[in-house]
Amino acid sequence: MTAKEIRQAFLDFFAAKGHIIVPSAPIVVKNDPTLMFTNAGMNQFKDVFLGEAPAKAPRVADTQRCLRVSGKHNDLEEVGIDTYHHTMFEMLGNWSFGDYFKKDAIAWSWELLTEVYKLDKDRLYVTYFEGDEKEGLEKDTETYDLWKQYVDEAHILPGNKKDNFWEMGETGPCGPCSEIHFDSRPDNERAEKSGADWVNADHHQVIEIWNNVFMQFNRIKDGSLHSLPAKHVDTGMGFERLVRVLQGKSSNYDSDVFQPMIQFIAEKSGKKYNSAAKPGDADWADAVAMRVLSDHIRAISFAIADGQLPASNKAGYVIRRILRRAVRYSYQTLHFKEPFFNELVPLLAEQFKGVFDELYNQKDFVQKVIREEEVSFLKTLGNGIYLFEDYLENPEKSMAYVVHDHVENTKAKTIPGGFAFVLSDTYGFPIDLTELMARERGWDVDMEGFEKALQEQKTRSRAATAIDTGDWVVLKDDDNVEFTGYDETESIAHIIKYRKVTAKGKEQYQIVLDKTPFYAESGGQVGDTGELVFPNGEIIEVTDTKKENGLIVHFTDKIPSTPDDALTAIVDATKRNSIENNHSATHLLHAAMKQVLGTHVNQKGSLVNAGYLRFDFSHFAKVTEEEIAQIETIVNGKIRENIQLKEERMVAYQEAISSGVTALFGEKYGDYVRVITFDDSFSKELCGGTHVKATGQIGYFKIIAESAVAAGVRRIEAITGTAAEDFITEQTKLVQQVKDLLKNPKDVAKSIEALLEENNRLKKEIEKSVLEKSSGLKDELAKTAENINGINFIAQKVALPNADAIKNLAYNLKDIVPNLFLVLAADINGKPSITVMIDEALVKEKGLHAGNIVKELAKEVKGGGGGQPFFATAGGSDLSGIDNALAKAKTFIP
């Protein structure tokens, strides 16, 4: 069976068992502060398991794109080294929400594996939870007894809490699980030792392929377990592992999931892929590199297609890190010196066509983004190699790069851990490449110091993001929340539950209401603020509103004294109106850009708040002034038309898509959606946000900035309504002020142009005068040279207006004074400046270093600086220390 046939057989099997087949959620998680990426098939059903949303159907099945590269599920460093770990992988799953439980789940898993997929029963092993006395959990004898109907008892193995008790996190739904393992070792090895001995023992040929989780408990903050009102089944089968087993391969990478890409890489690199290579073999490094590239392209491509661009923080940083790991292998091992990694995108997109069309529909965009990242990182590698070589030539000079706490270097020819950490953290240069280059030059790397610096950074990062979340205090068992904000800004409501949250030392409360007009941050629109007003006159300010696993959560700084009372939830209507203006204008902007720039324009991110709107979009060139003017004209024309909002709620998703509505990549849409239309022939989008009732309310639209965000992604910032009016008023005032200063000329632009020309002419005259003065000073200063031990020493204060003039003077003096050791000080716009110039011969023969010397001199003027061995500069804040600095300079003469 091919990979596609295996996937389809799974879905068909469970469809026949009454399961609804649902699409994969995006790999990038939204509206869940505890996750950056979907790392398990159950993530998209988390709100159902938490009891915070009803199940769409009692039985569902799917194949889910997952990513495991951070947190406790971090497989990144194993990828390419072993045969079965991946960054992005597919999780085949079947789910029961309070419907069937252990009996059916076990029976169906055995039926599918042995009757549909025809796996050898004698190679299958199953596990069950052995219990845990500390937790007060009994042995899962029910699962054991059920398996006895199908499996020889020697193949039914007990498992501990680590392997056979699944938990969502520190709190939440959990329960025992039953894993299914497959022994793919050759018969002679199986005869020598039973596969039972290798289950969960990290044998690369005895691997887990399926896990059946039986959710029946809820763990609360104090660690105790409570039975769930309904029992659920959550299963996950690793697709890549299943394909490997069914195709009789000993490695996931030998299946048709990865081989097309690996063979493409092999051909392009001129190397042969040897799947049997072992550590120490000549082709081991090549095999690892090819596996890394074939794996990482999947994670990066799908993340970008789902809306997450490589960036310098949060989820974007994770994607950039994976991408750079791949490029490093491409560059270092396979010797691709030009961008190559991106060439895998079309191949991958074709492979998943008809399965995950998100990638196929955006393949050109995804390839462009990856290529630009490659270009950038190849430059980074070049910079890192330069800094590394620079350090080896002169370690003392390079101390400027080192984290202060880690400069200690106890052994000769050892690169300090702090320097290696700065190369990695600041310059993006991989630590293992630093180690490799060091070994090639006969140096070591202080890895203990590196790990110390790394751990300190992680500790700081964890402390900055640590959140302590309390248990919910439940006032009403009903978790159904009615959102009324499309129709009103005030609603009578009751508190369902609340909890305390502590972040960065600040205590806040999160409140859930049974009915709310507050819009929760989503789809780029910020959350509403406002008040909760109680009958006793107490007012609780709502500082923000967010979504969490389907719940609308109101953030407050305190809880009411009478939380059981009815309350009036009141949205800040003025702020909401401004937000609506900007959100509706975003829809008009999107449509206008498609007209002006082309239909390839798609939203890649947005921010809509009361002050302005920010819109990121796919486009490969700067938007010109003429194009911006066209876009503004179209949008303002639609505003003046005062188009009435056409809002359709609960439209079947497929019906909406068939009608030509614009849907955004990376969004998870339900079976029913909301359609927002401003003129059927102009703007029609799926959107859950709040909008104006008619475009005339927006008033006026003005673009105030256009910039690049990433490769193939541009950003427009714009304002509407009173903010746009205020902007135009300020610009008009500014123009009038300019006119007044220019004595009201007929042609303002021509007058300013004349002023600029005159200013440039005067600047050149001043520069000429300064150069002449500098040239005159050269001869005067040369006469002051004091010969000390064969060194011509000059230390003087000069009256020059800028650093360029001082630098010019220093180089002129160097040309006429041999063995020069020069220190010049100056007052530049009220700030002290120090320049040190040393002849190259003195640098080599006497070991002098201008950069180190100027740092010491700068202390006298309360400043700092640095530079090269022969030329360096420094600045400061204390002019009174100049004389001391000049006097101190002589002490450095050997």
N, C-alpha and C positions, 0 to 999 in steps of 0.2 A: 504494500500500500504506500502511496505517496503521502507526504505530509498533509496535503490538502484533503486527501481521502480520509486520512485518520482523523483530522479535525471534524470533518463533516459527519463521519460515522458516530462520533461522540454526540454531536448535537442532534442527529437524527434519532439516536437511541433514546435520549431523554425526552425528546419531543413526543416519541411514541409512548412514553410513560406519563404523559400529561403535563409536561413542563413547557412553559412559555420561553422561547429563545429570545434573550434580550441582548442588545449590542454592548460592546465593551465601553466602559467609561474612559474618558481621557486619562492619559498616564500622569498628567499634572493635576493635582488635587486642588479644588477650590472649596471654600466655605467649610474647611475643617482645619482649625489652628494647630492640631496635633500632627498633621501629615503634610509633607511637601509633595510626595509622589504616591501613586497607587502602588502599594507593595504586596497586596494580596487580593485575591478575587473578591473577598467579602467587603472590601472598603466601600464599594458603591451601595452596599446594603446595610452599612453601619447604623444608619438612623432607624432602620427596621429592627435590627437586633437590640438597639437601645430603647426601643419602644417609643421613639419620637416621631415615627411616621408609619402609616399603614403599608402593608405589603401590597404591591400591584397585583400579585397573583400568589397563591399558596405554594406553587412550584415553579421555579425558573431554572434555566441553564444558560451558560454562556462560555465564551473564551475571552479572558480579560488580559489586556496588556499590563504588565507589572514591571516595576523598577526597584531594584534593591542595591542601593549604593550608599546609604547613610543610616545612622541609628543602629539599633540592635540587629537589623536585617541588612548587613553590609557584606556583599560578596565580591566587591570590586577587586581586591588584591588576589583573589583566587582565580579570577577570570583569565583564561589563556594558559594558566599553569596546570589546572586539572582539566578533566574532560566533561564536567557536568554542571559547573556554576556559570551563571550569566548575569549581566546587568539587567537588560530587558529580557523578559521571558513571557510566554503565554501561560495563563493558568486556566485550564479547563475546569469548570465547576458546575455542580448541581446543588440546588438549594431548596430547603423546605422551611417555610415560615409557619410553624405551629401545625403542620400537616403530618407527613410521615416522619418516622424517627429511625432508630437503629436497625430495626428488622429489615425495612425496605432498602435503606441505604446500603447495608452490607450485601443483601441479596443482589441488588442491581450492579454494584461495583464488581462482584464476582462474575455475574452474567456477562457484563460488557467485556471484561478482561479475558475471560476464558472461552466464551461462546461466539462473541462478535470478533474480537481481536485474535482469538485462538492462541493465547499465550500458554506456554507449558506450565501446568498447574504445579509440577514438582519444583519449579524455579521460583514460585511465589511464596513469600512469608508475610504474615500479618502480625500486628502488635495490638495490645490492649493495655489499659492503664492499670498498674499494679496496686494503686492506692497510695495514700500518704498519711501516716499517723499524725504528723504535726498539724496537718490541715484538717484532720478529722474526716478524710475522704476514704471511702471503702474501695476495695478492688472492684473493677468493672466486670463482674462475673456475667452480666447480661451480654456484653459484647463477646466475651470468651465463648459462652454457650452458643451464641448465634454463629460464630465462625466454625464451631465444631461440626456444623451441618455440611460444611463445604471443604474444610481444610484438615489435613492430618494434624493431630495435636502437637507433633514435633515442629510444625511450622507456625504455631501460634505462640507468640512470645510476649512476656510481660515487659512493660516499659515504665520508666520512672516519670516523675512530674515534669522534668525537663523535656523529655521526648514525647510524652503521651498525655499531657494536659495542656490544652491550648488556651491562651489568654490574649485578649485584644490589647491590653496594656496593663498599667498598674491597677486600674479599676475597669469595670464594665463586664459584659457577658463573657462567659468562659465555660469550659467543660472538658471532659475526657475526649481523647481522640484515638483513632485506630488507623495506623499507617499500613500501607501495602508496599513491600519491597520486592525487587526482582534481582535474582542472582544470574548474571550473564557470564560468569566465569566458564572457561572450557571444562568439559566433563572430567578430565584428569585432575584438575584442581578441586572440583566439587567432590570427587571421590576421596581426596586426601583430607578435606576439612569441610564440615557442614556450613552451608550458607547462614544458618542460624547464628554461628559465631561471629559473623561479619555484619549483621544487621546493626545499624547505627554505630558502626565502628570505623567509619570513614574509608571503607574499601571502594575504590573507584569503579569496581565492577558489580558491587552489591549496593544498589541504590534505591532510595525511596522514590516511588512514582506517584503515589496517591495518598491523600490524607483525608479521612472522614472525621470531622469534628462534630461532636454532639453537645450543642450548647444547652446547658440546663441550669447554670448558676449565674449569679451576678455578684462580682466582687466590689465591695464598697471601700471607702477611704480607709477605714480602720483595718482592712485586710480580711474581714470576715466574708463568708460566702452565703448567699441567700438563693433559694430556688426561684427560677424564672416562672412567671405565670404560664408561659407556653414554651415548649421545647422545640429547638430548631436544629436543622442539619446544614452544615457548611462544609463543602468538600472542595478540595483543590488538587488537581492532577497536573504535574509539570509536563507541558506539551512536548518540549524538546526532548525530555527524558523518555517519554512514551514513544516518540517517533524513533529514537535511537534503539529502544528495545525491540519494537516491532520490525524494524529494518535489519535487525541482527548485527548492529554495530557495537563496537566497544567504546565509542566516544560519541557524544552528542554532535561533535563537529564533523563526524564522518557521514551524517545523515544528509538528506536533500534539503534540510533547513539551512545548512551552512555551506555545503560543498560548492554551490555555484559561485558564491562570493570568494571562498578560499582559492578555488581554481583560477578565478579572475586575478586575484592578488598574486598568485604564483606566476602566472603568465606575464603580468606587467613587471614583476620584480626580477624575472629571469631565474627564479629559484624554484626548487621542487618542494612540495609539501609532503612531509613524512609524518603521518599520524602516529607512527610507532616510535618516534624519537623520544629518548629519555634524557634527563639531566646529565650533562657531560658529553652527550653526542654532539658531533659537529653541526648537525642541523636542528638541534633542540631549540636554540634561540629563534631561528626562522619559523619553526612550527608554532611556537608561543606567540610570536608577533602576528602571524596570519590569523590565529584564533582570536587574538585581541581585536584586530581590525574588523573581522567578520562579526564579532559580538557587539563591539562598541558602536558601530554604525547604526545598529538597530535602535539602541537606547537613545542616541542623539537625534536621529532622524524623526522618531516618533515623538520625542519630547518637543522638538521644534514644530512639527506638524500640529501638535496639540497646544501650541501657543507659548511655549517656554523657550525664549531665546537665551543663548549663552550670555552670562553677565558676570559682574564682580561680586555679587552677594546672593545669599539665599539659594533658591532652587536654580537660578541661572548660573551660580558659581559651581554647583554640582555638575551641571551639564558641561560647562567649560572644562572642568577638571577631567571628566571622562574623555572629552574630545582631545584634550592635550595629552592624555595618557596614550591615546591611539596614535596621535601624530608623532609622539616621541618614539614609539616602536617603529613607525613607518620610516622615520628619519634615521634613528640610531641603528636599528637592526636590519631593515630591508633596504636602507640607503636611498630612499626617495628624498631627494633634496628640493624638489619642487612639489607643490600641492598635489596630492594624489588621493587622499582619503575620500574626498567628496565625490570621486568618480564611481563609488559604490552605490550612491543614492539611486540612480535610475534602475540598476539591477534589483535593488531591494524593493523599490516601489512596484516594479513589475511582478515580483514574487508575491506581494501582498495585495495585488489588484483583485478586487472582488471579495477580499476578506476584511481589510482595513483600508478603505479607499481614501481616507484622510491624507495618507502619505502620497498616493498616486496623484491625487488632485493638486498637490502642492510641491511636486518633486523638483521643479525648477527653482522655486523659492528656497526650499530646504538645501539643495545643493549649493546655491549661491551663498547662503549664510555659512555653511560649513567651510566652503572654500576661503571665504574672507577670514574666518577664524584661523584656518591653517596658515594663511599668509602672515597673519599677525603673530602666531606662535612661532613660526619659523624664524621671524625676526627676534623674538624673545630668546630662542635658543642661541641665536648668534650673539645677542647681548650677554647672555649668561656665560657663554664660552669666553667672551672677551674679559668679563670680570674675573672669571676663574683664572685665566692665564695671567691677568694683571696681578692677581693675588700671589701667584707662585713666583712672579718676578720680584715682587717687593711686598712681603707680608705686612711690614710696619705701615707702609703707605695705605694699604687697604683696610686698616683698622676702622676707617670711617664707615665701612659697610657693616660692621659687626655690632650685634646687639650688645650693649655695654655689660650686661650681667654675664655674658658668655665669652668674653675675650680671652679668658685664661687658655693657655696652650702649653701643656706640660711636656710635650714630646716634640722633638725636631721633626720636620717634614710631616706635620699633622695639621690638617685644615680645621680650625676651631668650629665647634658645633654651631656657635652663634652665626658665623659667617655662612655656613651651609644653610642655616635656617633662613637667613635674610635672602640668600639666593633663591630659595624655594618660595618663601612667603611673599616677599616684596617683588621679586623679579620673575616669579613663575617658573623657575628653573628646577626640574625634578631632582630630588635628593639622590635617587639611584643613578642618575646620569652624573652627578657630582662625584659619587663614589667610584663609578667606572672610570671617569677621566683621571681621578686621583690615583687609582691603582696603575693606570697606564703610565703615569709619570713617577711612580715609586713613592707616592704619598698615601697617608691614611686620612680618614675623616673621623673627627671626634663625634661618633654617633650618640654617645651618652649625653654630650652637650646639646646635640641637635634635638634628641627626644625630650630633654629637659625644657628647652625653649618651646617645642611643639606642645608639650603638656601644659605649660604655663599659658600659652595662647588659648588652648581648648578650655582651660579652667576659667579664664577671663570671659570667653565666649559663652560658656554655660551659665556663668553668674549673671551675665547681661541678659540672658533670655529665659532664666529660670522662672517658672510660674507654678505656684502652689494653689491647686484647685481643690476646694472642699466638696463634700458630698452635697447633692441637692437636698434641700429641705422641701418636701412635697406637701403642698396644701390641698391639691386636688389630683386625683388619679388620672384625669383626662388630659392627655398630651396633645389633643387636636387644637391647633392654633388657627384662628381665622384672621387673615390679613384683610383689613378694610381700607387700606391706604389708597387704593385706586379711586375710591368714591368719597372719602371723607378724611379730615385731619383731626377729628376728635371722636373717640369711642368710649363707651362705658365698658369696663372690663374688670376681671378678677385676676389675682396672681395665682398661677398654677404651682410654681415652685421658684426657689431662689437659692443661690449659693454664694459663698465668699471666695474671692480670688485675690491672691497676693502676687504682684509682679514688680520687680525692681524696688522692693521695700514699700510699695504703696498698696493699700487695701482698697478693693473695689467690690461691688456686688453685681451679680448677673441675675436678672429677673425675667421670667417667662410669663406672659399674659395669655389668657384664653382668647382674647380678641385684641388686635392692635392696629392702629393706623400707621405705626412707625415702619418705614421701609428699612430693611436690613441691608447693609453693604453687600452689593453683588453686581456683577456685570459692569464694573467700573464706576457705578454710582455709589457715592458715599452713603453711610447710614444716617438716618434722621436723628435730630436732637429735639428736645422738648421737655415736657413735664408730666409727672403723674400726680394728679390732684385728688386728695382724699376728703371724705365728708367732714372730718374734724378740722379741715383747713390746712393740714400738713401738705407740703409740696416737695416732691422728690424730683430733682433734676436728672433727666436722661442725657448723658454725655455722649453716647454713641449707641448704635444698633448694629448688630452683626448676626450672621447666620452660623449655626454650628450643627452639622448633621441634620439639617432640615428644620431646626428650631430657630425662632426669632428671639434673640437674646438682647435685652435692654441693659446697658451699663449704667450704673449709678454709684455715687460715693457713699450711700447709706441705704438702709432698708427702712420701710415705714414702721411706725410704732404699732399700727393696726393692720398687719398684712392680709388679714382675712376679709377686710372691708372691700366693697366695690370702689372703684376709682374711675377717674376720667383721664384717659391717655390723650394728651394734647401735643401734636407735632408743632414745631416752630414753623408756622405757615410762611413767613417771609423768606426764611432760608429755603424751605421746600420749593417755593415758586422760582427762586433763582436757580436751584438745582434742575428743576423741570425745564427751564429755559435752555440751559446748557445741554441737557440730555437730548431734547428734541432737536436742537441745533446740530448735535453730533450726528444724528440720523440724516439730516439735510446735507451736512458736510460730506458724509460718506457717499451719498448718492451723487453729489456734485463732482466729487473727485473722480468717480467712475466715468462721468461724462467727459471731464477735461483731461484726465491723465490716462484713462483706459480701464477696461473691465478687469484687468489683473489686480487692481487695487482691492485689498482686503484688510479688514481691521485686524491688528495684531496686538491690541491693548488699548485701554482707554481709562481716563479718570474724569469723572464728572462730579464737581462740587459746586458750592454756591458762588465761588469766586471766578472760576474759569473752567474750560474744558481742555483736555489733552487727548489727542487722538494719534495713535501709532498705526502705521499702515505699510503694506508691502509696496515698495517702489524702488527702482534702482538708480534714480538720479535726483539731484536737488530740484525741488519745485521752484520754478522761476518766478520772478516778480509778476510777469505777464500771466502765468498760470494761476498764481494766487489771486490776482485781480479778477480773473474769469470765475474762479470758484466763489469768491465773495459776491460777485454780481449774481450768480445763480442762486446762492443761498438767500441773499437779501430779497431777490425777486420772489422766491417762495414764501418768505416771511410776509411781504406786502400782499401776496394773494390771500393771506389769512385762511389757509387751508384747514378745514376741520379735521380733527383727529378721528381716524377710524380705528377703533379698538375691538379686536375679536378675541374673546377668551375661550379656553377649552376647545381649541381647534385641533383635530387629529394631526399629529406630526407629519405623516406622509402626505396628507391632504394639503397642509401648508407648504411643504417643499414642492409639491407638484404645481402649486399656484405661482411659483417663481419667487418666493420670499427669500430674502438674504438670511442665511444662517452662518454662524461664526464657527470656524474651526477651533477645537479645543473646549467647546462648551458641551455639557451633558444635558441633552434635552429629554424630557419625559415623553410619554405617549401622547400627551396633550400639551399644547403650547399656546402662548399669547402672541398675537400678530399685531404690530403697530404700523399703520399706514398713513402717510401724508401724500395723497395723490397716488392712485394705483399705478400710474405710469412713471412715478418718480421714486418714491421711497417706501419700501415694504420690507420690514425686518421682524425676525423673532426677537422679542425683548420682554423682560420681566420688570423693567423699571417704570418710573412715573414720568408722565409727559404732560405738556400743555394741551389744553382742549382745542386750541387753534393756533396756527403758527404766528399770527399777528401778535400774540402775547410776548413773543421773543423780543420784539422791538427792533433790534439791530444786531448784526453779526460782524465781528471784525477779527481777522487773523493777526496775531501779534508776534508770532515766532514760528520759524520752520527750521528743523535741524535733523541731523542723523542720529539714530539710536544704535543701530547695529547694521551689519551687512544686509542690504536689501530692505531695511526698515527705516522709514522717516517718521518724524513727529511734527504735528502741527498743534500749536496752542492758540486758543481763541477765547474771546469774551463776547457776552451778549447783554442785552437789556441795559440797566443803569450803569453797569461796569463799562460797557462799550460807549455809552453816552459820555461818561466821565472821561474816558480815554480820549475821545474826539475833542472834548472841551479842553483838556490839558494840552493836546497837540496844537489846537488852534491858538491857545494862549502862548505857547512856545514860539510858534511862527510869528505872532504879533510882537513878542519881545525881540526876536531877531530883527524884524523890520524896524522896530524903534531904534535898536542899536546901530543899524545901518542907515538911519535917517530916511526910512521909508522909500527905498529905491523902487523903480518900476519893475526891475527884474532881480528878485532876491537871489536866485541861484547864481546869476552872473556876478553879482556883487560878492558873494561868498567865495566864488572861484577866484576872483581878483585878489581877495584877502589872503587866500591860501597861497597863491603864487608869490605875493609879496612876503609872506611869512617864510616860505622856502628860500627865497632869495636872501633874506636877512639871516636865516639859520646858516646858510653856506658862508656868508661873510663872517659870522661869529666863529664858525668852525675853522675858517682860514686864520682868523686872528688868534685862536687858541693854539693852533698848530705852530704858528710863528713864535708865540710866547714859549711853547714847549721846546721848540728848537733852540731858542735863546737860552733857556734854562739848562739845556743839555751841556753846553760848554761850561757854564758857571758851576754846575754840580760836579762835572768831571774834575775840576780843579780842587774840589774838597776831598777827593779820595784819599783815605788814610791806609797806608800799606802795613798790614799786620800779618806776620808770618807768611808773606807771599800772597796775601789776599788783599785786594783793593776794596776797602770797606767805605760805603757811603750810607749815611742815615740822616735824612733831612725832611723837613716839612715843606710842602710846596703849595702854591696858590693856583691850583688848576680846578676848573669847574665840574669835571666829570671823570668817570673811571676810564673811558677810552683815551682821554688826553694823557692820563697818568700812565696807562699801559704803553702808549706810543712813546712817551718819554723814557720809560724803562728799557724798551727794546733799542731805542737810539743810543742810550748810554752803554748798553751791553755791546753794541757794535764798536765803540771807541775805547772802552775801558776793559782791558783783559783781566781775567780772574776776578770778576766783579761779584761782590756781595752787597746788594742794594736793598735799602729799606726806605720807602717813601710814605709819608703820612699827609693827609689832607682833610680839610673841612669841606664836605660836599653837601650842600643844602642843610647845614646844621648837624650833620652826622659824621662821626670820624670814619676815615677810610685808611686802611694800611695795605701796602703792596710790597711783596718780597720777590726779588729777582736774583737768581744765583747762576753763575756760569756753569754749564754742563760739566766742565772739567772738574770743578770743585765738588759737584754732586757725586761724581764717581770716585775721585781721589780722597776727599775729606768726609764723605758720607753725609753731607748736608742735604736737607730736605725742606724746601720752601714751604710746602703744605703744613708740615709739623711745626715749623718755626712760627708761621703766621698765626697758628692756633694759640700758641703761648702768648704772643704779643697782643692778640685780640683780648686777652683777659684783662689787660690794663685799661681797655676802653669799654669793658663790659659787653663784649660781643663774641663773635665766632667766625670761623672761615676755614679755608682749606684750598687745596689745589694740587698741582703737579710738583715734582721734585725741584724744578728750576723756576717755576713761576706760580705764585699763589696770592690770593687777596682775602681780606677780612673787613667786616664792618662792625660797628658798635653803637652805643648810645651815650657814651661819656666822653665829650671832647677834652675834658681836663686831663685825661690819661694819656694823651698823645705824646707828651714829652717823656713820660715814663716808658712808654713803649719803644721810643727811639733809643733811649738809653739802655734798655734791656737787650736790644738787638745785638749789641757788641758782645754780650755774654755767650752768644752761640758760636763765636769764632773759635775753632779748635786751636 
